[in-house]
Amino acid sequence: MSAAIVDAFGRLPRLYIADGHHRAASAGQRARRLANGGGGANESDRFLAVAFPDTQVQILAYNRP
């Protein structure tokens, strides 16, 4: 993984995953299991993500009418 990407995410005070948080968590668990098995790095070690500043996001109540 690019050191610049790791550094950029490291500077975020907090990050809220609004959608797909279960998918992200399960992908992370699977990646750790595969890494422990000694497999090499490949495309399946990654998943797409995007981050927006809180000034550009509006989170609505889940149970809105």
Secondary structure, 3 states (H helix, E strand, C coil): CCHHHHHHHHCCCCCCCCCCHHHHHHHHHHHHHHHHCCCCCCHHHCCCCCCCCHHHCCCCCCCCC
